[in-house]
Amino acid sequence: MISRRLDRFVRSTAALVVIVIALTGVDVQPARADSYIAITGTGSTWSQNALDQWRKNVAANYGMTVNYSGVGSSAGRRDFISGSVDFAVSEIPFQSAPEDGSPPETPSIGYAYMPIVAGGTSFMYNLKIGGRRVTNLRLSGETITKIFTGGITNWNDPAIKADNPGLAMPDKAIVPVVRSDGSGSTAQFTLWMSKQFSSIWGAFCGCSGLTSQYPAFGNSKAQNGSLGVAGYVSQDYGEGAITYVEYSYAIKSGFPVAKVLNSAGYYVEPTAPSVAVALLQAQINTDSGSADYLTQILDGVYNNSDPRTYPLSSYSYMIVPTEVGGIFTTDKGNTLGAFARYMLCEGQQQATALGYSPLPLNLVLAGSDQIARIPGAGNTGIDVNACNNPTFKAGDSPGNNLLAQTAPQPAACDKKGPNQCTTGTAGAVADTPVSGTGSGGSASGTTSGTTAGSAQYDENGALIGGATGAGNAVSSPFTLPADSIGAPQWVMLGAAALLVLAILLPPLFSRRLKRSGGSPPPST
């Protein structure tokens, strides 16, 4: 009798599991790593922190392998041209006349530029006054340009003092740290200097535009990659140094960045909201027939009159193939398309925590069109109504950006003048006490950019125990909170529990019968 009851229980439980799964439409097949062909890319270190986190996420959630090496934008474009990678990442497009005199950068297969993340090129520094780390430095664009062209060589220069009335600037040599490799970071920074301070830049480099290879000069130090320049500045021997690097690296290193003077007369930090506001004035090449389709024109960003703007804001691009060639195949296109969809939607939720700014709807729509052009991606882009991007909601128009709409105004003490906010920036959360002639103030609740992953320092500039990033730029990706469990996952857990009961209960009852000396009656 008991045997029959157990048998009926097992059968009914199994049937219930099947019914529950069928009614909910949950796919119980496990994600298979071999359903996605591994893909490989190289290029930008500017956006590498975001890419590393996204690669980690899709590997854990979808069994997808995306290999990426941050070798610099210039090297990434060369790898794409040679056909040795499936995609590349760069802040600037292929160059028709490279500055080193090499042949024009002309890929042998079709390609498209797809925006993947926005951010601010920041100025990370290592400076102390009276043994205490400075975390609230302010610099005008002209001062920055003179520092990186050899015109200003000491931290107590009158121009720096004028930017920082709350600080008694020390008599210490400035060490500008530049990139030794060809990089999109260098190209974006030098483009800004060539546009905004053309006479200073032109006299220094003997050129009229950008360069991705920064010239050596004076007391400068050259380091490879974003991790290299950030690592140099964050060492003890880096005191007095300043570099240009994506904001994410300063956060991960636990170091501050300079607030940069914008056209409205405010010194602003490159937080996600300030970048989003700045890029409202970016112009995008919308000619789909142009080789530079979706590339950026940033003149309006540099001179955006909104007081919340960070002037050196820009996008980074993934260069994707639109034809099969080199090592790229249609099977790899399936993986690349899936990865691209993830980046433009779910991936953007993590952009702010990683030190970037998420892409707005107009660029997600443009990127969706580019995904559909990738061979093997299924000729489909993104359903924006199901896209979990934090800058828009279903039904929004392409011109909206929720992040920009809610961006706070800068604090009064961030306005150019006799006052200077004491609040720390980027990865350095400690305030800097007033040591100069000006009065202080707090920027808390306005443009403070400290986020998860930031290191914390005490009042003497020493690292508070347990925080990461001391003295070195950290290359490992952030560990972010796991995705929440939704209804389908709960259904799967319930079905699994029922199945476990169906497997475990019969032996349990059998053992109890044997211990009690009883036995089921023979079947007839």
C-alpha positions in Angstrom: 0.0 0.0 0.0 2.8 2.4 1.0 4.7 1.5 -2.1 1.7 2.3 -4.3 1.2 5.6 -2.5 4.9 6.6 -2.9 4.7 5.6 -6.6 1.6 7.8 -7.1 3.3 10.7 -5.2 6.4 10.5 -7.4 4.4 10.4 -10.6 2.1 13.2 -9.5 5.0 15.4 -8.4 6.8 14.9 -11.7 3.6 15.7 -13.6 3.2 18.8 -11.5 6.7 20.0 -12.3 6.0 19.5 -16.1 2.7 21.4 -15.8 4.2 24.3 -13.9 7.0 24.7 -16.4 4.7 24.4 -19.4 2.3 27.0 -18.0 5.0 29.5 -17.2 6.9 29.0 -20.4 10.2 28.8 -18.5 13.0 27.2 -20.5 14.6 24.7 -18.2 17.5 23.9 -20.5 20.7 25.2 -18.9 22.7 27.9 -20.6 25.3 26.2 -22.7 28.7 27.8 -23.1 29.0 26.1 -26.5 25.9 27.9 -27.8 28.0 31.0 -28.2 31.3 31.0 -30.1 34.0 32.8 -28.3 34.9 36.2 -29.7 38.0 38.4 -29.4 38.6 42.1 -29.4 41.3 44.7 -28.7 41.6 48.4 -28.3 40.7 51.2 -25.9 41.8 51.2 -22.2 39.5 54.3 -21.7 36.5 52.0 -21.7 38.2 48.8 -20.5 36.8 48.9 -17.0 33.3 48.8 -18.3 34.1 46.1 -20.9 35.7 43.9 -18.3 32.7 44.1 -16.0 30.3 43.3 -18.9 32.5 40.4 -20.1 32.4 39.0 -16.6 28.6 39.4 -16.4 27.8 37.6 -19.7 30.2 34.8 -18.9 28.4 34.2 -15.6 24.9 34.6 -16.8 25.0 33.3 -20.4 28.1 31.2 -20.7 29.4 33.7 -23.2 33.2 34.1 -23.7 34.3 37.6 -24.8 38.1 38.0 -24.8 39.4 41.6 -24.7 42.8 43.1 -24.4 43.3 46.8 -23.7 46.2 47.6 -26.0 45.2 51.1 -26.9 42.8 52.5 -29.5 45.4 52.8 -32.3 46.6 49.1 -31.8 43.0 48.0 -31.7 42.2 49.7 -35.1 45.3 48.1 -36.6 44.2 44.6 -35.3 40.8 45.1 -36.9 42.4 46.1 -40.2 44.6 43.0 -40.2 41.6 40.7 -39.5 43.1 39.3 -36.3 40.2 40.3 -34.1 36.4 40.1 -34.3 35.9 43.7 -33.0 37.9 46.7 -31.9 37.2 49.5 -29.4 38.3 53.1 -30.1 37.5 56.7 -29.1 38.4 57.9 -32.6 37.6 56.6 -36.1 40.0 55.1 -38.6 42.5 57.7 -39.7 42.8 58.6 -43.4 46.1 60.3 -42.8 47.8 58.9 -39.6 50.1 61.4 -37.9 53.0 59.0 -38.0 53.0 59.0 -41.9 51.8 55.4 -42.1 49.3 54.3 -44.8 45.6 55.3 -44.4 43.7 53.0 -42.0 41.5 51.1 -44.4 39.9 47.8 -43.3 39.4 45.2 -46.0 35.9 44.4 -44.8 32.8 46.5 -44.1 32.5 48.0 -40.6 30.4 50.2 -38.4 30.9 52.4 -35.3 28.6 51.5 -32.4 28.7 53.7 -29.3 29.0 51.6 -26.1 29.5 54.0 -23.2 30.1 57.7 -22.3 32.4 59.2 -19.8 34.7 62.1 -18.9 38.4 62.3 -19.5 39.6 63.4 -16.0 42.8 64.8 -14.5 43.9 62.4 -11.7 46.6 63.8 -9.4 48.7 63.1 -6.3 49.3 66.2 -4.2 49.7 66.9 -0.5 49.8 70.1 1.5 51.4 69.8 4.9 51.3 66.1 4.7 47.6 65.9 3.9 46.3 64.7 0.6 44.6 67.4 -1.6 41.2 66.1 -2.8 39.5 69.3 -4.1 41.9 70.7 -6.7 40.3 73.0 -9.3 41.9 73.8 -12.7 40.8 76.0 -15.7 41.2 74.7 -19.2 44.0 77.1 -20.0 45.9 76.0 -16.9 45.5 72.4 -17.8 46.8 73.0 -21.3 49.8 74.9 -20.0 50.6 72.1 -17.6 50.6 69.5 -20.4 52.6 71.7 -22.8 55.3 72.7 -20.4 54.1 76.3 -19.7 53.3 75.7 -16.1 55.8 73.6 -14.1 55.2 74.2 -10.4 52.2 73.7 -8.3 52.5 77.1 -6.7 52.2 78.8 -10.1 50.0 82.0 -10.0 47.5 80.5 -12.4 47.0 77.4 -10.2 46.7 79.7 -7.1 44.0 81.7 -8.8 42.0 78.5 -9.5 42.4 77.4 -5.8 41.9 80.3 -3.4 41.2 77.8 -0.6 44.6 76.0 -0.9 48.1 77.2 0.0 49.7 75.6 -3.0 53.1 74.0 -2.3 56.4 74.8 -4.0 56.6 71.5 -5.8 57.4 70.5 -9.3 54.6 69.2 -11.5 55.1 65.8 -13.2 52.8 65.5 -16.2 52.2 61.8 -16.9 51.2 61.1 -20.5 50.5 58.0 -22.6 53.4 56.2 -24.3 51.2 54.3 -26.6 48.8 55.5 -29.3 45.5 56.1 -27.5 42.0 57.4 -27.9 42.5 59.2 -24.5 45.4 61.2 -25.9 43.4 61.9 -29.1 40.4 63.2 -27.2 42.5 65.3 -24.9 44.6 66.8 -27.6 41.5 67.4 -29.8 40.0 69.5 -26.9 43.3 71.5 -26.5 43.5 72.1 -30.3 39.9 73.4 -30.4 39.9 75.4 -27.2 43.5 76.7 -26.9 44.8 76.3 -30.4 47.7 78.8 -30.1 49.2 77.2 -27.0 48.7 73.7 -28.4 49.9 74.6 -31.9 53.1 76.2 -30.6 53.9 73.2 -28.5 53.3 70.3 -31.0 53.7 72.1 -34.3 50.4 70.8 -35.5 46.8 72.1 -35.8 44.8 69.2 -34.7 44.7 66.1 -32.5 47.4 63.4 -32.1 47.1 60.0 -30.5 50.9 59.9 -29.8 51.7 62.4 -27.1 55.0 64.2 -27.6 57.6 63.9 -24.8 58.6 67.1 -23.1 60.3 68.6 -20.0 59.5 66.8 -16.8 56.9 64.6 -18.3 56.7 60.8 -17.8 55.3 58.4 -20.4 53.4 55.3 -19.3 51.6 52.5 -21.3 47.8 52.3 -21.0 45.3 53.9 -18.7 46.3 51.5 -16.0 49.9 52.6 -16.4 49.4 56.3 -16.1 46.9 55.9 -13.2 49.3 53.5 -11.5 52.2 55.9 -11.7 50.2 58.8 -10.2 48.9 56.6 -7.4 52.3 55.5 -6.1 54.2 57.3 -3.3 56.8 58.4 -5.8 54.0 59.9 -7.9 53.4 62.8 -5.5 53.3 65.9 -7.6 52.1 64.0 -10.7 49.0 64.6 -12.7 47.7 62.6 -15.7 44.7 62.5 -18.1 42.7 59.3 -17.7 39.1 58.1 -17.8 37.3 59.0 -14.5 36.7 55.2 -13.8 40.5 54.7 -13.1 40.6 57.5 -10.5 37.7 55.9 -8.7 39.2 52.5 -8.7 42.6 53.9 -7.6 41.1 55.8 -4.7 42.5 59.1 -5.9 40.9 62.5 -6.7 40.5 64.3 -9.9 40.6 68.0 -10.7 37.3 69.9 -11.1 37.5 71.6 -14.5 36.2 75.1 -15.2 33.3 75.1 -17.7 31.9 77.9 -19.8 29.3 78.8 -17.2 32.1 79.6 -14.7 31.8 76.5 -12.5 34.4 73.9 -11.6 32.8 70.6 -12.3 33.7 66.9 -11.7 33.1 64.3 -14.4 30.3 62.5 -12.7 27.7 60.5 -14.7 25.1 63.3 -14.5 27.6 66.1 -15.5 28.7 64.0 -18.5 25.1 63.3 -19.5 24.3 67.1 -19.4 27.4 68.0 -21.4 26.7 65.4 -24.2 23.3 66.9 -24.8 25.2 69.3 -27.0 27.2 66.6 -28.9 26.5 66.3 -32.6 26.5 62.9 -34.1 27.2 62.1 -37.8 23.7 60.9 -38.9 24.7 60.2 -42.5 24.2 56.4 -42.7 26.1 56.4 -46.0 29.2 57.9 -44.5 32.2 55.9 -43.3 32.1 58.1 -40.1 28.4 57.4 -39.4 27.7 57.8 -35.6 31.1 59.4 -34.9 31.0 62.4 -32.5 31.5 66.2 -33.0 32.2 67.7 -29.6 32.6 71.4 -30.1 29.2 72.1 -28.6 30.2 69.9 -25.6 33.3 71.9 -24.9 31.4 75.1 -24.7 28.1 74.0 -23.3 26.8 76.9 -21.2 24.9 74.7 -18.7 26.6 75.1 -15.3 26.3 71.3 -14.7 28.5 70.5 -17.7 31.8 68.7 -17.6 33.7 70.0 -20.7 35.8 66.9 -21.6 32.9 64.5 -22.0 32.8 62.0 -24.9 31.7 58.5 -26.1 33.7 55.3 -26.8 32.9 53.1 -29.8 33.0 49.5 -30.7 34.0 48.9 -34.3 31.9 46.0 -35.5 32.2 44.1 -38.8 29.4 44.3 -41.3 31.0 41.6 -43.5 32.6 38.2 -42.9 36.4 38.2 -43.1 39.6 37.6 -41.3 38.8 35.5 -38.2 35.2 36.8 -38.0 32.4 34.4 -39.0 28.6 34.4 -38.9 28.7 32.1 -35.8 30.8 34.7 -34.0 28.3 37.3 -35.2 25.7 35.7 -33.1 27.8 36.1 -30.0 28.8 39.7 -30.9 25.2 40.7 -31.5 24.1 39.2 -28.2 26.9 40.9 -26.4 26.2 44.3 -28.0 22.5 44.1 -27.0 23.5 43.4 -23.5 25.9 46.3 -23.4 23.4 48.9 -24.7 20.7 47.8 -22.3 21.4 45.9 -19.0 25.1 46.8 -19.1 24.3 50.5 -19.0 22.8 50.1 -15.5 26.3 49.6 -14.1 27.9 52.5 -16.0 27.6 55.0 -13.2 29.0 52.7 -10.5 31.9 51.9 -12.8 32.8 55.6 -13.3 31.1 56.2 -16.7 27.8 57.7 -17.9 25.1 55.5 -19.5 24.2 56.0 -23.2 21.0 57.9 -23.9 18.1 56.6 -26.1 19.2 58.2 -29.3 22.5 56.4 -29.3 20.9 53.2 -28.2 18.6 53.4 -31.2 21.6 54.1 -33.4 23.5 51.3 -31.9 20.5 49.0 -32.5 20.7 49.7 -36.2 24.4 48.8 -36.2 23.8 45.5 -34.5 21.3 44.5 -37.2 24.1 44.9 -39.8 26.4 42.4 -38.1 26.4 39.1 -40.1 25.0 36.3 -37.9 23.3 38.7 -35.4 19.9 37.9 -36.8 19.1 41.1 -38.6 17.6 42.4 -35.4 18.5 45.2 -33.1 17.0 46.1 -29.7 13.4 46.3 -28.5 13.8 49.6 -26.6 10.5 49.0 -24.7 12.2 46.0 -23.1 15.6 47.7 -22.7 16.6 48.2 -19.1 18.7 51.3 -19.7 18.6 53.9 -16.9 18.5 57.0 -19.2 15.0 56.3 -20.6 11.7 54.5 -20.1 9.3 52.9 -22.6 7.7 55.5 -24.8 10.3 58.3 -24.3 11.4 60.3 -27.3 15.0 60.0 -28.5 15.9 63.5 -27.2 15.2 62.6 -23.6 17.9 61.6 -21.0 16.5 61.0 -17.5 20.0 61.2 -16.0 20.5 64.7 -17.5 17.0 65.8 -16.4 17.7 65.0 -12.8 21.4 66.2 -12.7 21.9 68.5 -9.7 23.2 72.0 -10.0 26.8 72.7 -8.8 27.3 74.0 -5.3 27.8 77.8 -4.8 31.4 77.1 -3.6 32.2 75.5 -7.0 31.7 78.8 -8.8 34.8 80.7 -9.8 35.6 83.2 -7.1 36.9 83.5 -3.5 35.2 80.4 -2.2 36.3 76.8 -2.8 34.4 73.6 -1.9 36.4 71.3 0.4 34.6 68.1 -0.7 36.7 65.3 -2.1 36.3 64.0 -5.6 36.3 60.7 -7.4 37.9 57.9 -5.3 39.1 60.2 -2.5 36.2 60.9 -0.1 38.0 62.9 2.6 37.5 66.7 2.6 40.5 69.0 2.3 40.7 71.7 5.0 41.0 75.4 3.9 44.7 76.4 3.9 44.6 79.4 1.7 42.9 82.8 1.8 39.5 81.8 0.5 36.6 80.4 2.4 35.4 76.8 2.1 32.1 75.1 1.6 30.6 71.7 0.9 29.6 70.2 -2.5 27.9 67.2 -0.7 24.6 66.3 -2.3 25.4 68.1 -5.5 28.3 67.0 -7.7 30.1 64.6 -5.4 31.2 61.7 -7.5 32.3 59.0 -5.0 30.8 55.7 -5.9 31.0 52.0 -5.0 34.6 50.9 -5.2 36.1 54.2 -4.0 38.9 54.1 -1.5 38.6 56.3 1.6 41.4 58.4 3.2 41.7 59.9 6.7 42.5 63.5 7.3 46.2 62.9 6.9 45.8 61.4 3.4 46.3 57.8 4.7 44.2 55.0 3.3 41.5 53.8 5.7 41.9 50.0 6.2 40.0 47.6 4.0 39.4 49.9 1.1 40.9 48.9 -2.2 43.0 50.9 -4.6 45.8 52.1 -2.3 48.9 53.1 -4.2 48.0 51.3 -7.3 45.4 51.2 -10.0 43.3 48.0 -9.7 42.8 46.0 -12.8 40.3 43.5 -11.6 36.7 44.3 -12.4 34.2 45.6 -9.9 32.0 43.0 -8.2 28.5 44.4 -8.4 25.3 43.1 -6.6 23.8 40.0 -8.2 20.7 40.5 -10.3 17.4 40.2 -8.3 15.4 37.0 -8.6 12.2 37.5 -10.7 9.1 35.4 -11.1 10.5 32.9 -13.6 13.4 32.2 -11.3 11.0 31.6 -8.4 9.0 29.2 -10.5 12.1 27.3 -11.4 13.2 27.1 -7.7 9.7 25.8 -6.8 9.7 23.2 -9.5 13.2 22.1 -8.5 12.1 21.7 -4.9 9.2 19.5 -5.9 11.5 17.4 -8.0 14.0 17.0 -5.1 11.1 15.9 -2.8 10.0 13.3 -5.4 13.6 11.9 -5.5 14.3 12.0 -1.7 11.1 11.0 -0.1 10.7 7.4 -1.4 14.1 6.2 0.0 13.4 8.0 3.3 10.1 6.2 3.8 11.7 2.9 2.8 14.4 3.2 5.4 11.9 4.0 8.1 9.8 0.9 7.2 12.9 -1.3 7.5 13.9 0.2 10.8 10.3 -0.5 12.1 10.4 -4.1 11.0 7.5 -3.7 8.7 7.4 -4.4 5.0 4.9 -3.5 2.3 2.4 -6.2 1.4 3.2 -8.2 -1.7 1.6 -7.0 -4.8 -1.2 -9.2 -6.3 
